[in-house]
Amino acid sequence: MRNALRRHALLNPAEQGFSMAPARGPEQRAGIPADRATLERIRAEFNEMRGFSPTPGQAARLFGLSREDCERVLDALAREGFLHRDQDGRYRAG
């Protein structure tokens, strides 16, 4: 039993069927970088931090996304009316 556990522990995560890459939903494969969970997480951050108005670069760093992907997500939330993009390029809720 101990040898079996040791042998199993030596496998890397990919060999165990795990991936270190983030899960990709159908939206990402279709060219939209965010899945529903990412959209909801970013929406929750704006709801939680009243007055939060990041630039796309600041939001990308905060949310752990590339700037391009983050801008797509923020633009999608703006198109649905959840966010508003100010003249200075910052995004605000409402």
N, C-alpha and C positions, 0 to 999 in steps of 0.2 A: 504494500500500500504506500509506504513512504517513497519508494522509487517511482511509483506512478505519479505521485504528487510532485516530486522534484522534476520529473521529466515534463510534466504539464506546465510547471512554472517557468521552464526554460524557453517555452515558445514565445515568440513576440506577439503583440496584440493582433497583427494581421493574420498570423497563423491560427489564432484562436477564434477568428471570425469577426474581430472587432476592427473598426477603422478609426484612425485618428482624425480623419477629415470630417468636417461638418456634414450632417445629413443634407441631401439635396432633394428637394421636392420637385414636382412637375413644373412649377413656376420657374425654378432656376434652370432646368434643362431647356425651357422654352425661351431663355434669354432674359428673364426677370430674375434678379439676383436674390430676392427675398422670398422665403416661404411664409406661410401664415403666422408661424410662431415668431419670426423675426419682426414682422409688421406689428404684431400685438405687443412684443417686448418694447419696441420703440415707442409705440403709442402709450404704453404704461409709463415709460420714463417721462414723457411730456406731461402726462396727467399728474404724476407725482411731484414734478419739479415746476410748480407754477412760476411763470416769468422766465423759464428756460428758453433761451434764444440762441442756439449755437449756429456757427457757420457750418457749411458742409464738412470742412476739414476737422473742426472740433467734434462734430457729431460722429464722423467716421472713426476717430480715435477713441471716443467714449464707447461706441457700440462695437468696436473691434471689426469693422468692415473696411474694405478698400474705399477710397473716396468716391470712385465711380459707382460702386454698388450702393453706397450710402446715399448718394444723390438720387439714384433711381428710386430707392425706398422713400426718401423724403418727398420726392416729386409725386410718387404714387399717393402718399398720404395727403399731399396738397391738392391733388386732383379730386380726391374724395371729399375735400372740404375740412379735413381734420386739422391740417396745418395751413399756415399762410406764410408765403415768402415775402419778406420785407424788401424794400428797395436796396438796402445794404447787403442783401444776400442771406440774411439770417432767417431761420425758420422759427415760427411761434405757433403755439396751439391756438386754434380758433380762427 
